[in-house]
Amino acid sequence: MLRFMPVGDSMTIGSAGEHTWRYRMWQHLRDTYGGPFALVGPRETLYDKAADAPTSYEYADPDFPRAHLAGWGEGWQHMVPLIGEAVRAHKADVLLVSLGLIDLGFYTNADQTAENVRAFVAQARLANPRIRMVVLPVIPNVRAEADTAFATQVTRFNELLAKAIADLDEPRSPLLPASLPPSWDINHDTYDGTHPNASGEHRIAAAFAEAMHQAWDLGERYEAAG
C-alpha cells in the first residue's frame, strides 16, 4: 500500500462545494497507478467560508479518500511542527506538498520561508527516513501581478526552493521538484485570482502526476484536460 499525503494551504484544502486537486489526483492514481494506494492525513474537511472555519464535508464528490494535511491560511512554518507526527501516525510514503504563498504573503520573507522548508524536510525524515516528497513551487497569484515587491519574493523563494530541493535530495529519501503548471492563467484556472477552479485543480494534479511519472515511472501521463 502506497500512502500519499497532500500537504498544503488554502489551494489544497479547498472550500465547500469544490472537488479539490486532491480529488483529481486520486482519480488519476486510481486509473493509472496499478497498485494499492491511499490518501492519508489527520484531516478530512474543506474550509467553510461562511463559518470561517475548516468544518465542511460538502465535497462536490465526497466518494474518495479525503484525508490530507492542509489548512486555510497555513504555510511552511505551520506545517513544520505538525509534519513529523502526521507522517508517523498515518505511515505516509509520499508527501505532495504545495506551500509558500501564504508564508510570503503574511508571515515570512523568501529566505525565512526557505529555512522552514529545510526544517520541514528534516522533521518528515525523522518520522520516516525513506519518505519521498514532491514539492510544487509557489504559483504566482493576482497579488503578484499588482505588487512588485511580493512578486520578487515569490520569484526568489522559488529559486531558493529549487536549491533546497537539490541540496537535500538523497537516494533513500528523494526530494522531487514539480514544475509550475504550464500556461497557468489566473483568469482561466482560478475563481478569484488565487484559488483553483476545476481547470486549476486538474493543472495542479497534473504537475504532481507528471513529476512522479517522469522521475519515478509512477502512474502514467496525466490525461484530464483543464
N, C-alpha and C positions, 0 to 999 in steps of 0.2 A: 504494500500500500504506500503510494507516494502522497505525502501530505503537503499541500500548498497553503501558505498563509498570506493573504493580501494585507499589506500594511500601508496605511495612508491617511490622508486628511479628508476634507470635505468632498474632494473629487472621487474618493474611493468608498467612503461610507455611503454617499448618495443620500437623497431625501425622498420622502414619502411619494409614492406613485411611480418611481423610476425602476428600471431594470438593474442598473449599475454595470460598470465594466466587469465586475466580478462575475455577474451572471453570464456575460458574453464569453468570458474566459472559461467558465465551467462548461458552457455549450461546446466550445472549441475542443477542450480536453476530452469531453465525453465522446466526441465524434472522431477524434484523431489520435488520442494518446495510446489506446490499445492495451491498457493495463488498469488495475485498480488504483483509484486516487480519491482524494477528498480535499475539500476546502476546510481549513481548520482555523481556530482562533477563539478568543474569550468572549467575543461579542457577536451579535446577530442582527441588531436593529439598524434601521435607517434613521436619519435625522428628521424630526418633525418641526418644520419651520414655525407652525402656529404655536406649538408648545415651547419652542426654543430649547429643545432637548432631544437626545437620541433615543426616542421611545417608540418609534413607529415600526410596525411589521408589514406595512402596506406596500409590499413589492408589486411591481407590475405583473410579475410571475413569481410567486413565492415558492414554487416547487423546485428548489435546488438547495444544495448545502450552503447556507448563508453566512457561515462563520467567518470572522475577519478580526483584524486589529486595526481599526480605523476610527477617526474621530473628527467631527466638525471643529475646526479651529485648533487642531493638534498637529504638531510638526516633529522634526527630528528630536528636539530637546524633550518633548513629552514622551516620546517612544523609548528613549534610552533607558529609563528606569523600569519600563514595562516589558521590554522585548525578551529578556532572559527568562522570566517566569512563564511568559506566553509560549516560548519555544519549548521549554521543559514540559509544561503541563499538557500541551497539545501535540507534542512529538513532531514538530514541524520539520520537514526535509528541505523545502524550498520557500524562501521569502520573496514575494513580489512586491517591491517597495516603490511607492510614489509619494515622495515627501519633499518639502522645501519651500513651496510657495508661501505658506503661512508663516514660516520662520522668518523669511526675508521681509515679509510684509509687516510683521508686528513684533518679532522677538529678538532676532539676532542678525548680524550682518553676514556677508558671504563667508568670511574667514571663520567666524564663530560657528556658523552652521556646518561648515566642513569638519570642524573639530567634533561636533556632535555626530556626524556620520561615522567617524572613526570610533567614537565611543560606542555607538550602536552596534557596529560590526563586532567589536570586542565582546560586548555583552551577549550577543547572539551566539558567538563561538564558544563562550564559556558554557553556555547551555547545551550546545551541540557542536562539537569540534568539526563535524562534517556537514554543517549547514551550507546550503547553496543559496545565493542571493542574486536576484535580478533587480537592477535599480534603474528607474526611469529618471532622466533629467527633469528639471523644472520646465514645464510648458509655459512660455510667456502668456500672460493674460491681458485683459483690457487695460489694467493699470500700467503695464509695461509699455503700452503704446503711448500713454499720455505723460508718464513720469520717467524722465530720462535717468534720474539717479537710481530709481528702482530697477529699470531695465539694465543698467550697468551692473547692479548687484546680482541680478538673475544670470547674466552672462558670465560674470566672474565666478559665481557659485558653480555653475555647470562645468566650468573649466577645472575648478578645484575638486569637484565631484569625480570627474574623469581621472584626475591624478590620484585621488584617494583609492579609487577602484583599481587602478593599475598598481599602486603601491601595495595594497592589501590582498590582492588576488593570490591564491595559493592552490596547489593541486587538490588537496584534500577538502578544501572549503572554497570553491570557486566563487568569485565575485564578478558578475556579468553585467556590463552596461547595455541597457536597451537604448535604442535610438529614439529621438524625438519623432512623434508621428509625422510622416511626410505630408506636406501640404496642409498642415493644421490651419484651420481658418476659424477664428473666434466667432465670425458671423454665421458660419455653417455648422460648426462642431460643438458649440456651446449654446446654452439658452440665456446666458447673462454676461458673456464675455470671459467667464472663468470655468463654470461647471459644465461637464459634458452632457449633451443631449444624446439621442440614440446613435447618431453618426459618430460623435466623440467617444462614446462608450466602445464602439467597435474599433476605433482607431487606437485607443489606449490598450485594449485587449490584444490587438494585433501587434503592437510594439513589443509587448512581453512575449507573445507567442513566437514572433519572428526571431527574437533574440535566442530563445531556447531551442528553436528548430535549427537555426544556423550553427550555434555553438555546441549544442549537446545532442543534436538529432532527436529532440524530444517533440513528439507530435508531428504535425505537418504544417505546411504553409497556411496562414490564416485566410480563409476564403470569403468570409462575410463582407459585403460591401458596406461602407459607411454612409 
